[in-house]
Amino acid sequence: MKHTLTAGAATLLLSTTIASAGGIDRSGNPYGVLFEDGNFAQIAFSSVTPDVSGDYPAMLLGGSTDNMAESYFNSGFALKYGITPQIDLALFINQPFGANANYTGGVYTGLAAEWSSTQVAALAKYKATESISVYGGIRAVQSKATIAIPPALTGGPEYTAIAETDTQVGYVVGAAYEMPAIALRVSLTYESAITHELNTPEASGGMVFQENATEIELPQSVALDFQSGIAKDTLLFGSIRWAEWSVWEVRPDGYAAANAGDRITGIDSDVTTYRIGLGRRINDALSVFGRVTYEADTGDEASRLAPTDGSTSIGIGGTYTMDAVKFTGGIEYAMLGDATDPSGVAFKDNTAIGIGLSIGYSF
């Protein structure tokens, strides 16, 4: 079986991660590129359209919030280059975290938040034996955020905060075991936490009243990825990823001082994401794949800026190889878990659709 069967599938499906997966996770680095034969470059694009709305309780006059989750577009780049038969270098660029909330219906109208990020990671892989490899490197994440809270929720003037751009550095370490004869590979990857110090001017009624640094921690994570041939031209692949999202919260000093120490938003529980899929080679040029992704609900009270709890998604796609170029496309549909926010707004039967395309080139 050709190795290209999973490399295309795993890379594309990572780039089309659905909006609510793992806190504000949006796309992970496709570390599987490290195991491509020879030198390899890839660009990937994805678009995600969520549909998330809730129903206000009678005490908030009823009605719908309308869709509060905005669509977004992601792109990524990966390059792997062999230095020696044992040593490879790789560069990854992507947008790992993000959020786009904007309420346009009912008493929450005007509540809006945006988080954007860019990540650059540089890694090296050392092939210790035919079966064992180790890899590691550094990653730099740049983030910024804005938030607006309307008078209906502040009990006074509108509150706004702008978390200005900040860049911090973390690290990545991992190891892998391979048996090429049966297309077996198992890898374990650790990404360290990154703590931002975001300068945050806060304003109420248009007047700036606080401008301190807000400390926001992006979580550490551990991912176990695996693949194995299970029959002729058929591959089983999947992953288990844990991320410590319980450390993530947004608590600017001025807002906390005016609200008995409370935070604007945060996540109470860690998130474990399970993925399992099958790939099937149709011929030397074409392969197809499908996967299922699952995150259990936690039962936690939902944040108004991320009002879902758990998810189940189904993705399908295919890879077409033409000489040194391979094209991978796919679509994923997610059923987002029901949740209730602190004011009793019930968010039910919400969904998201993601589509993606990647182009890889071997040289």
C-alpha positions as CSV (number, residue, x, y, z in Angstrom):
1,M,0.0,0.0,0.0
2,K,1.3,3.5,-0.8
3,H,2.1,5.7,2.1
4,T,0.3,8.6,0.2
5,L,-3.1,7.0,1.3
6,T,-2.9,8.4,4.8
7,A,-0.6,11.4,4.3
8,G,-3.2,13.1,2.2
9,A,-6.2,12.0,4.3
10,A,-4.8,13.0,7.7
11,T,-3.4,16.3,6.5
12,L,-6.6,17.4,4.9
13,L,-8.9,16.3,7.7
14,L,-6.7,18.1,10.3
15,S,-7.0,21.3,8.2
16,T,-10.8,21.0,8.2
17,T,-11.3,20.8,12.0
18,I,-14.8,21.9,12.9
19,A,-15.2,25.2,14.7
20,S,-16.1,24.0,18.2
21,A,-13.5,21.2,18.5
22,G,-11.5,21.4,21.7
23,G,-12.1,24.8,23.1
24,I,-11.1,27.3,20.5
25,D,-8.9,24.8,18.5
26,R,-9.2,25.3,14.8
27,S,-6.4,23.5,13.0
28,G,-3.4,21.5,14.2
29,N,0.0,21.1,12.6
30,P,0.0,18.1,10.2
31,Y,3.0,16.5,11.8
32,G,2.5,13.4,9.5
33,V,4.3,15.5,6.8
34,L,7.5,14.6,8.7
35,F,7.1,11.0,7.5
36,E,6.6,11.7,3.8
37,D,9.1,10.1,1.5
38,G,11.7,12.5,0.1
39,N,11.2,16.3,0.2
40,F,7.6,17.5,0.3
41,A,5.7,20.8,0.4
42,Q,1.9,21.3,1.0
43,I,-0.6,24.1,1.1
44,A,-4.1,23.6,2.6
45,F,-7.3,25.6,2.7
46,S,-10.5,25.1,4.6
47,S,-13.8,26.9,5.1
48,V,-16.1,26.2,8.0
49,T,-19.8,27.4,8.3
50,P,-21.3,26.9,11.8
51,D,-25.0,27.3,12.6
52,V,-25.3,27.9,16.3
53,S,-28.4,29.5,17.9
54,G,-30.3,29.4,21.1
55,D,-33.7,30.1,22.6
56,Y,-34.1,32.8,25.2
57,P,-36.2,31.9,28.3
58,A,-39.3,33.8,29.2
59,M,-37.4,36.0,31.7
60,L,-35.4,37.3,28.8
61,L,-38.5,37.8,26.6
62,G,-38.1,34.6,24.6
63,G,-37.3,34.4,20.9
64,S,-34.1,33.2,19.2
65,T,-30.5,34.5,19.4
66,D,-30.2,33.8,15.6
67,N,-27.0,32.3,14.4
68,M,-24.2,33.7,16.7
69,A,-21.2,31.8,15.1
70,E,-19.7,33.4,12.1
71,S,-18.1,31.4,9.2
72,Y,-14.3,31.4,8.8
73,F,-11.5,30.5,6.4
74,N,-8.2,28.8,7.3
75,S,-5.0,28.2,5.4
76,G,-1.8,26.4,6.1
77,F,1.6,25.6,4.7
78,A,4.0,22.7,5.5
79,L,7.5,22.0,4.1
80,K,9.7,18.9,4.9
81,Y,13.3,18.7,3.6
82,G,15.8,15.9,4.1
83,I,19.3,16.9,5.2
84,T,20.7,13.4,5.5
85,P,19.1,9.9,5.3
86,Q,18.5,10.2,9.1
87,I,17.7,13.9,9.6
88,D,14.7,15.9,8.2
89,L,13.7,19.5,8.9
90,A,10.2,20.8,8.7
91,L,8.4,24.2,8.7
92,F,4.7,24.6,9.5
93,I,2.5,27.8,9.3
94,N,-1.2,27.8,10.3
95,Q,-3.9,29.4,12.3
96,P,-4.3,27.1,15.3
97,F,-6.9,29.0,17.5
98,G,-9.8,31.2,16.7
99,A,-13.3,32.3,17.7
100,N,-15.9,34.5,15.9
101,A,-19.1,35.2,17.9
102,N,-21.6,37.8,17.0
103,Y,-25.2,38.0,18.4
104,T,-27.8,39.7,16.2
105,G,-31.1,38.6,17.8
106,G,-32.8,39.3,21.2
107,V,-31.3,40.8,24.3
108,Y,-27.7,39.5,23.5
109,T,-27.6,41.7,20.4
110,G,-24.3,43.4,20.3
111,L,-22.4,40.7,22.2
112,A,-19.4,39.9,20.0
113,A,-15.9,38.5,20.3
114,E,-13.1,37.6,18.0
115,W,-9.8,35.6,18.6
116,S,-7.3,35.2,15.8
117,S,-3.9,33.6,15.8
118,T,-1.0,32.6,13.6
119,Q,1.5,29.8,14.4
120,V,5.0,29.1,13.0
121,A,6.7,25.9,14.0
122,A,10.2,24.6,13.1
123,L,10.9,20.9,13.8
124,A,13.7,18.4,13.2
125,K,13.2,14.6,13.0
126,Y,16.0,12.0,13.6
127,K,15.5,8.5,12.4
128,A,17.4,6.5,15.0
129,T,16.6,3.1,13.5
130,E,14.5,1.7,10.6
131,S,11.6,1.6,13.1
132,I,12.1,4.4,15.6
133,S,12.2,8.2,15.1
134,V,12.2,11.2,17.4
135,Y,11.3,14.7,16.6
136,G,11.0,18.1,18.2
137,G,11.3,21.9,17.9
138,I,9.8,25.2,18.7
139,R,6.6,26.9,17.8
140,A,5.7,30.6,18.1
141,V,2.0,31.6,18.4
142,Q,0.8,35.2,17.8
143,S,-2.7,36.0,19.0
144,K,-5.0,39.0,19.4
145,A,-8.6,39.4,20.5
146,T,-11.5,41.8,20.8
147,I,-14.8,41.7,22.7
148,A,-17.9,43.9,23.1
149,I,-20.6,43.4,25.7
150,P,-23.8,45.3,25.2
151,P,-25.6,47.4,27.9
152,A,-28.3,44.7,28.4
153,L,-25.6,42.4,29.8
154,T,-23.4,45.0,31.7
155,G,-26.3,46.8,33.4
156,G,-24.7,50.1,32.3
157,P,-22.7,51.4,29.3
158,E,-21.3,49.1,26.6
159,Y,-18.0,47.4,27.6
160,T,-15.3,46.8,25.1
161,A,-11.8,45.4,25.3
162,I,-9.0,45.0,22.8
163,A,-6.3,42.4,23.6
164,E,-3.4,43.7,21.5
165,T,-1.1,41.4,19.5
166,D,1.3,39.2,21.5
167,T,3.7,36.5,20.4
168,Q,5.0,33.7,22.7
169,V,7.1,30.6,22.1
170,G,6.6,27.0,23.2
171,Y,8.0,23.6,22.2
172,V,7.1,20.3,20.6
173,V,8.5,16.9,21.2
174,G,7.5,13.5,19.9
175,A,8.5,10.0,19.0
176,A,7.2,7.4,16.5
177,Y,7.4,3.7,15.8
178,E,7.0,2.3,12.2
179,M,6.7,-1.0,10.4
180,P,6.6,0.0,6.7
181,A,5.8,-3.5,5.5
182,I,2.3,-3.1,6.9
183,A,2.1,0.7,6.8
184,L,2.1,0.8,10.6
185,R,3.0,4.0,12.3
186,V,2.3,5.1,15.9
187,S,3.4,8.5,17.1
188,L,3.1,10.4,20.3
189,T,3.4,14.2,20.2
190,Y,3.5,16.7,23.1
191,E,2.9,20.5,22.7
192,S,3.8,22.7,25.6
193,A,1.5,25.4,27.0
194,I,1.9,29.0,25.9
195,T,1.0,31.9,28.1
196,H,0.2,35.2,26.4
197,E,0.6,38.7,28.1
198,L,-1.9,40.7,26.0
199,N,-2.0,44.4,26.6
200,T,-5.7,45.1,27.0
201,P,-7.2,48.6,26.9
202,E,-10.7,48.4,28.4
203,A,-13.4,50.9,27.8
204,S,-16.9,51.6,29.1
205,G,-19.2,54.1,27.4
206,G,-16.4,54.9,25.0
207,M,-13.9,56.0,27.8
208,V,-10.8,53.9,28.4
209,F,-10.6,53.1,32.2
210,Q,-7.9,50.3,32.3
211,E,-4.9,49.3,30.2
212,N,-3.1,46.4,31.9
213,A,-1.8,43.1,30.5
214,T,-4.2,40.2,30.5
215,E,-2.6,36.7,31.0
216,I,-4.2,34.0,28.9
217,E,-2.8,30.5,28.8
218,L,-3.1,28.3,25.7
219,P,-3.2,24.7,26.7
220,Q,-0.6,22.0,26.6
221,S,-1.7,18.9,24.6
222,V,-0.8,15.3,24.0
223,A,-1.7,13.5,20.8
224,L,-1.5,9.8,20.0
225,D,-1.7,9.2,16.2
226,F,-1.8,5.8,14.5
227,Q,-2.2,4.1,11.2
228,S,-2.0,0.5,10.0
229,G,-2.8,-1.6,7.0
230,I,-5.6,-4.0,7.8
231,A,-6.2,-5.6,4.4
232,K,-4.9,-5.1,0.8
233,D,-5.1,-1.4,-0.1
234,T,-7.1,-0.7,3.1
235,L,-5.7,1.5,5.9
236,L,-7.1,2.1,9.4
237,F,-6.0,5.5,11.0
238,G,-7.0,7.6,13.9
239,S,-5.9,9.7,16.9
240,I,-6.6,10.5,20.5
241,R,-5.8,14.0,21.6
242,W,-6.0,15.6,25.1
243,A,-5.8,19.3,25.6
244,E,-5.8,21.1,28.9
245,W,-8.5,23.6,28.1
246,S,-9.5,24.1,31.7
247,V,-6.6,26.6,32.0
248,W,-8.0,28.9,29.4
249,E,-9.9,32.0,30.6
250,V,-10.2,35.7,29.7
251,R,-10.2,37.9,32.8
252,P,-9.1,41.5,32.2
253,D,-8.4,43.4,35.4
254,G,-10.9,46.2,34.9
255,Y,-13.8,43.8,34.1
256,A,-12.9,41.6,37.0
257,A,-12.8,44.5,39.4
258,A,-16.2,45.7,38.3
259,N,-17.8,42.2,38.4
260,A,-16.7,40.7,41.8
261,G,-13.6,39.1,40.2
262,D,-15.5,37.3,37.5
263,R,-14.1,36.4,34.1
264,I,-15.5,37.4,30.7
265,T,-15.3,33.8,29.4
266,G,-13.5,30.6,30.0
267,I,-13.6,26.8,29.7
268,D,-14.1,24.6,32.8
269,S,-13.0,21.2,31.5
270,D,-10.2,19.6,29.6
271,V,-11.1,18.2,26.1
272,T,-10.2,14.8,24.7
273,T,-10.9,14.3,21.0
274,Y,-11.2,10.8,19.4
275,R,-10.9,10.1,15.7
276,I,-11.1,6.9,13.7
277,G,-11.1,6.4,10.0
278,L,-10.6,4.1,7.0
279,G,-8.7,4.8,3.8
280,R,-9.0,2.7,0.6
281,R,-6.8,2.8,-2.5
282,I,-8.9,2.5,-5.6
283,N,-5.9,2.5,-8.1
284,D,-2.4,4.0,-8.3
285,A,-3.9,7.5,-8.7
286,L,-7.0,7.6,-6.5
287,S,-7.7,6.8,-2.9
288,V,-10.8,7.6,-0.7
289,F,-11.3,7.9,3.0
290,G,-13.8,8.6,5.8
291,R,-13.5,9.3,9.5
292,V,-15.6,9.9,12.6
293,T,-14.6,12.4,15.3
294,Y,-16.1,12.4,18.8
295,E,-15.8,14.7,21.8
296,A,-17.9,13.9,24.9
297,D,-20.1,16.5,26.5
298,T,-18.9,17.8,29.9
299,G,-22.2,19.1,31.4
300,D,-20.5,22.4,32.2
301,E,-22.4,25.6,32.0
302,A,-21.7,27.0,28.6
303,S,-19.9,30.3,27.8
304,R,-22.1,32.7,25.8
305,L,-19.2,33.0,23.3
306,A,-18.9,29.2,22.7
307,P,-22.3,27.8,23.6
308,T,-22.0,24.1,22.6
309,D,-20.9,21.0,24.6
310,G,-19.2,18.1,22.8
311,S,-19.7,17.1,19.2
312,T,-19.8,14.2,16.7
313,S,-18.7,14.7,13.2
314,I,-18.4,12.6,10.0
315,G,-15.9,13.4,7.2
316,I,-15.3,11.9,3.8
317,G,-12.9,12.7,1.0
318,G,-10.4,11.5,-1.6
319,T,-6.8,12.0,-2.8
320,Y,-5.8,12.1,-6.5
321,T,-2.1,11.7,-7.4
322,M,-0.7,13.0,-10.7
323,D,3.0,12.5,-11.0
324,A,4.6,14.4,-8.1
325,V,1.5,16.3,-7.2
326,K,-1.4,15.1,-5.1
327,F,-4.8,16.8,-4.6
328,T,-6.9,16.0,-1.5
329,G,-10.4,17.3,-0.9
330,G,-13.0,16.6,1.7
331,I,-16.1,17.6,3.6
332,E,-17.1,17.2,7.2
333,Y,-20.4,17.6,9.0
334,A,-20.6,18.1,12.7
335,M,-23.5,17.7,15.1
336,L,-22.7,20.1,18.0
337,G,-23.8,19.2,21.5
338,D,-26.6,21.0,23.4
339,A,-25.7,23.5,26.1
340,T,-27.2,26.1,28.4
341,D,-25.6,29.4,29.3
342,P,-25.7,31.2,32.7
343,S,-28.9,33.0,31.8
344,G,-30.8,29.9,30.9
345,V,-30.5,30.3,27.1
346,A,-30.8,26.8,25.6
347,F,-28.6,26.0,22.5
348,K,-29.9,22.9,20.8
349,D,-29.6,21.0,17.5
350,N,-26.7,23.0,16.2
351,T,-24.4,22.0,13.4
352,A,-21.3,23.0,11.3
353,I,-20.0,22.1,7.9
354,G,-16.4,22.2,6.9
355,I,-14.8,21.8,3.4
356,G,-11.1,21.6,2.6
357,L,-8.5,21.2,-0.1
358,S,-4.8,20.5,0.1
359,I,-2.2,20.3,-2.6
360,G,1.1,18.4,-2.0
361,Y,4.2,18.3,-4.1
362,S,7.1,15.8,-3.8
363,F,10.5,16.9,-5.0
